[in-house]
Amino acid sequence: MSRRPPLALVGPTAVGKTDLSLALAESLDAEIVSVDSMLVYRGMDVGTAKPSPAERARVPHHLIDVVEPSEPFSVARFQEEAREAVGGIDARGHPALLVGGSGLYYRAVVDDLEFPGTDPQTRSDLERQADVLGPERMYERLAASDPVAAARIEPGNVRRTVRALEVPAITGRPFSTYAEAWERYDVHAVRAAGLRMPRESLLARIGIRVRSMIDEGWLDEVRSLLERGFGGWLTSTQAIGYAELARFLRGDMTMDAAIEATVKRTGNLARRQISWFRRDPRIRWFDVDERGAMTALEPILEYLTRPWEEE
């Protein structure tokens, strides 16, 4: 992928990664590769806290505005494009700085993870079988063929059971063999700094940020996307805030309820992000408080520029 391992700045939403990443990138003469699952979508700017045109003019950014919101975009495609971007940055003689809160996307870039594809017909057949046989029988089938995968899946989780049966039907390899790489953390694959903040302070920042986004035109952005025909996608569960504001515009939710639901879902997202990143022993954590993440600039810069042999 690259002659030099990338650097990384990770952490939960609203912790202050964007401003700090710009200062770090300028100090390091680096280019930024977004590892955020929502920044790939064009037209979703305000509600994703996407770096502004002015910020992207300060530092080159990659993996932003890649597809339309309605287009399929898999982690496998992200992995390919992000690794290509990192290689190009390295060829230009600059360090790559991965920035974002999507742990899956971050690991897809730095680690040798494989993402087997899907087959709509196979998936459909297995889902129909699950409807007829029920989750227990499907889980028993998985336990008989791939007990390692079954041990990692709740017996009642039909979606994951179907996926674990779909993969070997397509590839001929047990689903569990793809998971082995997830347990390996190559210490030479990345130099990563993580930002953390007391939960109450982070939740307060999330509330302030959501209301600020409304003032900055988030509602107009959602209205424009709906007019362009992206309503079905926006109301899906992954589009935090967009789904709630779409419901408000359709008269199905009050503005106060939409804001409250958005803040709650964003807080839950932050908790999941923190839990994901905590599993990675390579991440060096830096505490920030209500003064903002910029207070961590100097210690993080010192850490990211430390010679590898000192690790």
N, C-alpha and C positions, 0 to 999 in steps of 0.2 A: 504493500500500500504506500509506504513512504520510507525514506531513508532515516528519518528522525521521528521518534514517537510524538504524537500530538500532545498539546497541553489541554487542560479542560477546566472550566468553571461551571459547577453544577449546584443545584439546590432547588428548593420549592418555589412555586409561583409567588410573586410579590415580595421576595426577599431582597431584591435590588440588584439582580445580576446584570441587567442591561447597562446601566451607567458605569458599573465597575468594569464590565467586560470591555467597554470602549477605552477606558483609561488604561487597562492592562494591555490591550492590543496596541495602542499607540506607544506605550513604553517598550513593548516587546518587538515592535515592527511586525506584528502578526496580522493574519487575516482570520476572520471569524467564520466558523462553520456552525450553523444553528443545529442543535439537537433537540428541537421542539416539534412535536408531532402536529401542531396546529399552524405553525408559521409557514408551512409549505403551501397553504391555500391562498390564492389570490383574492383580493377583495375583503378579506377578513383581517383588518388592520387594527382598528381601535380595540375591539374586544379581545384580541390576542396579545395586546401590548407589543405589537410588532415594532422593531426599530424603525424610526422615521426615515424619510429620504435624506434628511440632513445628517442623521447618525450614520446611515449607510454610505454617505459621501465621505465621512471622516475615516471610516475603516471599511475595506471590502468585506461583504457578507456573502455567504453561500447557503444554499438550500432554503431560500426564502422565495415565496411566490413561484412555486414550481408548477402547480396544477390548479384547475378550477375546483371549487368546493364539491361539485358533484362527481368529480373524476375519482376512480379508484386509485389509491396510493398505498402500497404495501410497505412494510418494514424492509422487505427484501430489495425493493426498488430504492428505498432510501439508502440502504447500506451500500448499494452499487454506486449511486450518485455521490454520496458523501465521501466514500473512499477515493473516488476519482477526483473530487475537489481537494481532498487532503494531499493527494499525490501532486496535483497541479501547483498547490501552494508551496510544497516542498521544492518542486522543480524551479520555482521562481526565487528560491533562497529565503523564504520566510517561514516562521513557525506557524502551524495551524492551532487556533484556539477554539476548542469545542465549547459551545455555550448553550445551556438550556436546562430544562427540567424533566425531559422525557428519558427515564432511565433505560428503557428498551432501545431507543434510538442511540443513546450514548454508547451502550455496550455493543450495539450492532456495528459501530464504527471501529471501536478499539479492540474487540475480541473476535476470535474466529468462530462466530456463531453461524449456524446454517438455518435457513428458514424454508422448509419444504413448502412447495406450492399447494394449491387447492384444485380440486376438480368438481365443478358444480354438479355433475351428474352423480358422482360417487357420494358427495355430501348429501344430495337430495335423497338418494336411495337409503343411506344410513339414517337420515332423519325420519323417513317414512317407517323404517324398521323400528326406530325408537318409539314412534307413536303407537305401533301395533304391539310390540313386545313389552314396552315399558322400560324405565331407566334401570331397574335391577337386572333384567336379563341382558341388557346391553353392557352393563358394567361387568357382569359375570363373564361375558365374551372377552372383554378387554383383559380381565384378570387372568384368564386362561392363556391368552396369547402374549401378553406383555405385563407380567405382574409388577415390574418396576414402575411402569407408567401408572398402573392402576393404584399403586400405593400412594401416589402423589395427587390423586384426584378424589374428591368426595364422591361417594357412590351415587348421590342424587344429582350430580352436575352433568346433565345430559349433553350440554354444548361441548364441554371439554372431553367427555367420553367419546362423542361422535368424532371430534377432531383427532383423538388418539387412535381411533380405528380407521379414519380416512387416510392418514399419512402412510401407514404400511400398505394399504390397498393401492396407493399411487406409486410409492417409491420402492416397495419391497423391503424396507428397513423398519424395525420396530420404532415406535414413536420415542421411546425412552433413550435411544441412542443419540438423538438430536439434543437431548438435554444434558448430556455429559459435559459438554463445553461450558455450560452455565456455571458449573462448580469450579471452574479454573479461572484464576485472576492473575494474569501475567503481569508481574510488577514492572516489567520493562515496556509494556504496551502503551502506557499513558502516564503523565504526571498531572494529577487531578486535585483541584482545590474545591472544597464544598463550603457553602454558606449556610449557617443555621442561626435561628433566632428563637427566643422564647415563644411558645405557641400563642399565648395571649397577645403578645406584641404583633406576631404575624397575622393573627385573625383581625386585629384592629387595622393593620395596613391593608388587608384584603378588602375590608368594608369601605375604607376610604378610597381605595383604587377603583372599586366597582362604581361608586357614585361619581368619581371623577371621570370615568370613561363615559358615563351617561352624559355628563356635561360637555364632553369633547366630541359628541356626535355618534355614539354607539347606536342609538336608536335609528338614526338616519341610515347608518351602514346596514343594519338589519333590514330596514324597509327596502333599500336598494337591492339587496340580495334576494329578497322575496319577489320583487318586481322582475328580477332576472330569471326567476323560475327555480331557485334553489330551496324552496320551502320544505320539500320533503327531507332534504339533507339537513337543513338547519334545525328541524325539530327532532333529529335523532339525539340520543342521549349523550354523544360525545361532544357536542357543540355547547359547552357550558356558557350560559348567558344568552347565547344566540337563540337557543330553544325557548328560554323564558321570555325574552323580548319579542320573539315571534308570536308567542301565545298572547302577550299583551296587545300587540298590534291587531290580532284577530279577535280581540274582545273576550278572551278566555281567562284572563288573569289581570289583576290590578298591577299598577306600576310598583307599588310598595311590595306586593307579594313576589313580583318578578325579581326585584332587587334582593329581597330576603332569600329567595331560593337560590339565586346566583351566588350570593355570599356563602351560603351553606355548602353548596356543591363545590365551590372553589376551595373552601377550607378542607373539605374531605379529600379533594385532589391533592392539596398540599401534604396532608397526612400520608397519603399513599406514596407520593414522591419521596418523602423523607424516609419512609420504610424501605423503599426500593434501594435508595442510595446507601443506606446504612449497611447493606449487605456487602458492599464493595470495600475491602480492606485497604485498597490503594488510595482512597480519598482522604486527604488531610483536611480536617474540619476547622473552620474559622468562625468565631462567634461575632455576630453583629447585633446592634441594639437599635433603639428608636432614632438614633442619630443617622443611621443609614449604612449601607454596605461599603461606602467609600472609606470608612475608617479602617477597613481591612486591606486597603490597597497596598501599603508598604510591606506588611508581613506576607501577603500572598505573592507579591512580585518577587520578594526574596526567595520564597519557597519554589516558585516556578522556574527561577533562573539558577537554582542551586545545581552544581555539577552532579551528574547521575551517579558518579562513583561515591558520593557522600551518602547515598540512600542505603 
